[in-house]
């Protein structure tokens, strides 16, 4: 069992990191632990527990900015924003149940470190696009602060985009600043029933290419609809294609009617309003349709949206008993497999379109995560750049070594 180190302030954190460097002790960096199962297995002799860095330290609703210590629970962030009618527009998912953990365990810093974004990514951007700044301790045992409280164009390196998706391998963040936005007054959904994957892809592309400001487009195959708690979905014995519209009430009412008419060739469609609509997109945000068996390997594929249905169909044919779910208008494929090994991983990556796309093994038992590349393998030049970045921030390799790639 590894030692657990829990600093309560930046000075103590700096001392812990300096000691780890001196002792050559690798540290598993943990906020609230809800995403410890992401990435390659770690072999660290100590755990760096950052839960001492928790709490909202600045919130200015009129300026659309919030700062919080990195381990602040997402439930606390969401409650504070809801009281002011605001939200994190990138719609961060709660992947706890998907990874065999309780719901509600995520932290703001963890969400940003993993660059996790929900269905609204196609309209509002990714987590990294709302990340304004941070304070951290580097692998050189140095405290530094990057960014500001406003979005602006600057020359030089965009450190926020570098940290978003680094999975805690570069620094130990203590505080983060994010942009927030007003919560939509109304959220309606148009449901199209019984489309096959190719037709659903066509409907989603047409909707997203329209002038109706669609903020979510997902496809739920017939075999998964019963996992929903929304009656208009779970009572179906056929696929559901969901299209979301948000904004002021009169605008949403007009746009969903116009969208329904524009997509008449795909079926009559049914409107889903208010609470039911919010519930459905929360299920899609958290990938609840595939959370039932946490032992089942789960892949997350990012591909060009127009190729999503073809890639998903090819995977379904080559990997029997698999389940797929499409989000981001077809650009995001969730693929759940029966217990499988290296051969299935090779088939998943072989299905990616030439010159575009990547596949991440998001959930698997430790032996499989150790046996196959969890993240998309990098070309030699990119791998060399990744290693140089790691060496620049963490030359002794004390933060989450090997979590993403060998030595990184």
MIDOFI-272494 format. One line per field, with one value per residue (C-alpha): residue number from 1; x, y, z. Coordinates in steps of 0.02 Angstrom, whole numbers. Example, Ala and Ser with C-alpha at 12.3 -4.5 7.8 and 13.67 -1.06 7.14 Angstrom:
num [1  2]
xx [615  684]
yy [-225  -53]
zz [390  357]
***
This chain:
num [1  2  3  4  5  6  7  8  9  10  11  12  13  14  15  16  17  18  19  20  21  22  23  24  25  26  27  28  29  30  31  32  33  34  35  36  37  38  39  40  41  42  43  44  45  46  47  48  49  50  51  52  53  54  55  56  57  58  59  60  61  62  63  64  65  66  67  68  69  70  71  72  73  74  75  76  77  78  79  80  81  82  83  84  85  86  87  88  89  90  91  92  93  94  95  96  97  98  99  100  101  102  103  104  105  106  107  108  109  110  111  112  113  114  115  116  117  118  119  120  121  122  123  124  125  126  127  128  129  130  131  132  133  134  135  136  137  138  139  140  141  142  143  144  145  146  147  148  149  150  151  152  153  154  155  156  157  158  159  160  161  162  163  164  165  166  167  168  169  170  171  172  173  174  175  176  177  178  179  180  181  182  183  184  185  186  187  188  189  190  191  192  193  194  195  196  197  198  199  200  201  202  203  204  205  206  207  208  209  210  211  212  213  214  215  216  217  218  219  220  221  222  223  224  225  226  227  228  229  230  231  232  233  234  235  236  237  238  239  240  241  242  243  244  245  246  247  248  249  250  251  252  253  254  255  256  257  258  259  260  261  262  263  264  265  266  267  268  269  270  271  272  273  274  275  276  277  278  279  280  281  282  283  284  285  286  287  288  289  290  291  292  293  294  295  296  297  298  299  300  301  302  303  304  305  306  307  308  309  310  311  312  313  314  315  316  317  318  319  320  321  322  323  324  325  326  327  328  329  330  331  332  333  334  335  336  337  338  339  340  341  342  343  344  345  346  347  348  349  350  351  352  353  354  355  356  357  358  359  360  361  362  363  364  365  366  367  368  369  370  371  372  373  374  375  376  377  378  379  380  381  382  383  384  385  386  387  388  389  390  391  392  393  394  395  396  397  398  399  400  401  402  403  404  405  406  407  408]
xx [0  69  94  -39  27  -102  -35  -154  -76  42  194  167  134  299  390  308  357  535  552  483  611  752  695  649  475  339  174  -2  -89  -269  -405  -563  -517  -668  -559  -415  -464  -429  -264  -128  -104  17  152  179  246  150  -16  -24  -197  -252  -420  -351  -368  -557  -682  -741  -626  -701  -867  -922  -1084  -1091  -915  -952  -800  -771  -613  -601  -471  -437  -515  -680  -822  -918  -1078  -1026  -982  -1146  -1250  -1168  -1193  -1374  -1417  -1366  -1444  -1275  -1179  -1018  -1062  -949  -1066  -939  -992  -998  -910  -913  -1046  -969  -805  -882  -882  -1025  -1100  -1054  -870  -788  -687  -669  -481  -504  -630  -511  -358  -448  -529  -699  -842  -1023  -1147  -1140  -959  -1015  -1093  -995  -823  -722  -672  -506  -598  -673  -514  -449  -305  -228  -103  5  163  276  385  527  442  401  236  174  15  -41  -190  -314  -498  -544  -536  -415  -293  -111  52  151  101  -79  -41  -224  -243  -84  -145  -320  -297  -128  -209  -105  61  138  93  -10  -144  -205  -326  -418  -517  -656  -778  -963  -1118  -1305  -1409  -1536  -1714  -1785  -1716  -1820  -1775  -1838  -1842  -1839  -1883  -1827  -1687  -1542  -1369  -1338  -1505  -1479  -1312  -1396  -1529  -1398  -1291  -1441  -1496  -1323  -1301  -1465  -1494  -1587  -1438  -1444  -1338  -1344  -1360  -1351  -1405  -1462  -1482  -1634  -1541  -1492  -1651  -1718  -1573  -1652  -1766  -1859  -2022  -2021  -1856  -1861  -2034  -1974  -1918  -1826  -1683  -1695  -1607  -1607  -1582  -1574  -1621  -1592  -1623  -1766  -1937  -2017  -1860  -1848  -2033  -2015  -1852  -1905  -2063  -1961  -1832  -1968  -2036  -1862  -1831  -2003  -1922  -1845  -2013  -2144  -2036  -2090  -2048  -1975  -1992  -1919  -1878  -1882  -1768  -1644  -1646  -1609  -1460  -1393  -1399  -1308  -1183  -1139  -1148  -1274  -1331  -1166  -1138  -1223  -1072  -915  -811  -849  -709  -767  -686  -708  -676  -665  -689  -749  -939  -982  -883  -955  -1100  -990  -853  -981  -1065  -898  -852  -1020  -992  -814  -845  -1002  -1099  -1031  -1140  -1118  -1185  -1159  -1142  -1076  -1176  -1080  -909  -901  -924  -942  -904  -935  -861  -878  -724  -587  -401  -269  -355  -509  -401  -314  -483  -543  -393  -394  -571  -518  -526  -360  -284  -413  -478  -414  -470  -452  -481  -585  -632  -554  -485  -304  -226  -300  -251  -74  -68  -130  -101  -240  -219  -197  -15  84  189  377  389  238  300  467  378  270  426  507  354  351  536  508  375  421  603  612  451  364  185  80  226  168  -17  -33  118  276  379  245]
yy [0  169  315  450  628  765  943  1080  1229  1271  1285  1109  1044  1119  1032  865  879  932  781  666  733  707  531  487  442  436  513  466  635  619  748  658  494  474  452  348  208  317  289  158  76  168  95  235  216  368  454  643  684  859  862  995  1115  1134  1276  1416  1565  1689  1695  1849  1805  1972  1944  1762  1699  1574  1523  1372  1262  1115  978  1071  946  972  959  1115  1207  1160  1211  1382  1412  1353  1478  1616  1538  1494  1341  1270  1271  1125  1013  911  729  632  470  395  261  223  183  84  230  325  474  649  616  724  881  1035  1011  829  874  1002  890  757  886  805  881  829  836  1027  1020  1032  1202  1275  1198  1083  1104  1179  1320  1379  1360  1535  1505  1403  1398  1243  1167  1098  943  1063  1105  1280  1372  1467  1550  1560  1646  1779  1809  1855  1774  1865  1834  1832  1778  1635  1465  1427  1333  1298  1196  1103  1058  1010  830  804  689  758  709  884  981  973  1106  1193  1323  1343  1483  1451  1547  1519  1561  1589  1432  1415  1465  1315  1148  1050  895  824  634  535  352  195  263  150  219  286  377  444  512  601  676  738  815  904  969  1030  1112  1207  1381  1314  1313  1130  1105  916  772  590  417  280  108  2  -117  25  129  33  96  270  333  445  360  430  338  181  129  118  -44  52  173  354  499  650  831  969  1153  1279  1462  1584  1501  1580  1551  1367  1340  1416  1328  1154  1168  1227  1088  958  1015  1020  839  773  648  559  531  628  651  690  840  816  964  1031  902  752  838  887  709  631  743  711  525  555  671  536  392  311  193  98  111  -53  -169  -80  -236  -218  -132  36  132  316  356  530  535  657  668  617  456  410  298  202  174  120  -1  -77  -102  -182  -307  -350  -358  -461  -423  -246  -94  77  249  404  583  748  721  560  629  534  346  253  68  -61  -234  -403  -450  -447  -424  -364  -424  -317  -165  -188  -198  -39  61  -18  48  230  331  355  521  564  505  429  294  291  139  232  85  -86  -201  -168  -313  -249  -69  -129  -236  -116  69  159  321  334  290  443  468  475  665  695  568  659  825  749  684  857  941  814  845  1032  1028  870  823  695  610  619  658  509  430  319  361  414  340  249  375  512]
zz [0  -49  71  61  65  94  91  149  60  -83  31  97  -79  -139  4  -38  -221  -179  -65  -199  -322  -197  -155  -335  -274  -410  -355  -406  -415  -351  -330  -275  -358  -471  -626  -559  -678  -831  -920  -900  -730  -617  -507  -382  -206  -142  -173  -181  -109  -162  -73  42  -105  -108  -111  -224  -201  -325  -417  -513  -604  -692  -761  -806  -713  -572  -481  -367  -288  -402  -294  -271  -302  -463  -361  -265  -426  -511  -359  -349  -535  -534  -398  -518  -672  -747  -804  -871  -1056  -1101  -1000  -899  -880  -718  -766  -592  -624  -794  -707  -564  -442  -357  -446  -390  -354  -487  -455  -564  -580  -631  -765  -838  -824  -926  -1043  -1020  -1119  -1144  -1290  -1303  -1359  -1541  -1504  -1357  -1374  -1262  -1080  -1134  -1224  -1058  -955  -913  -795  -654  -513  -495  -428  -563  -558  -519  -352  -413  -389  -540  -603  -785  -867  -817  -782  -961  -1132  -1246  -1386  -1333  -1410  -1336  -1269  -1220  -1059  -1021  -1179  -1135  -960  -1020  -1069  -984  -853  -711  -790  -798  -639  -480  -502  -345  -417  -582  -663  -789  -896  -858  -961  -931  -919  -1063  -1018  -1112  -1170  -1296  -1396  -1559  -1558  -1720  -1701  -1792  -1902  -1944  -1908  -2082  -2090  -1914  -1969  -2114  -1999  -1876  -2012  -2087  -1917  -1870  -2039  -2022  -1951  -1799  -1677  -1629  -1473  -1460  -1584  -1528  -1584  -1464  -1544  -1507  -1391  -1273  -1259  -1109  -1004  -1007  -868  -990  -1040  -1218  -1242  -1135  -1194  -1373  -1455  -1591  -1605  -1548  -1633  -1517  -1570  -1439  -1451  -1311  -1276  -1241  -1236  -1390  -1493  -1445  -1481  -1654  -1697  -1646  -1751  -1900  -1874  -1862  -2031  -2108  -2055  -2105  -2225  -2075  -1989  -1894  -1740  -1563  -1453  -1281  -1164  -1002  -868  -984  -1109  -973  -904  -1074  -1108  -934  -973  -1136  -1050  -922  -1049  -934  -1073  -1057  -870  -823  -831  -772  -813  -999  -1097  -1162  -1303  -1346  -1529  -1602  -1790  -1924  -1895  -2072  -2048  -1878  -1934  -2057  -1928  -1796  -1915  -1966  -1784  -1746  -1886  -1839  -1651  -1614  -1455  -1451  -1416  -1493  -1450  -1558  -1494  -1564  -1723  -1758  -1713  -1548  -1542  -1378  -1404  -1267  -1296  -1214  -1114  -1244  -1266  -1386  -1544  -1512  -1477  -1644  -1734  -1649  -1706  -1879  -1903  -1883  -2045  -2131  -2082  -1949  -1782  -1623  -1501  -1312  -1202  -1074  -963  -940  -808  -759  -858  -1022  -983  -954  -1112  -1247  -1281  -1187  -1286  -1474  -1516  -1570  -1724  -1683  -1701  -1590  -1462  -1454  -1428  -1291  -1202  -1212  -1139  -997  -964  -963  -829  -734  -770  -629  -686  -517  -576  -636  -732  -874  -857  -1040  -1128  -1077  -979  -991]
***
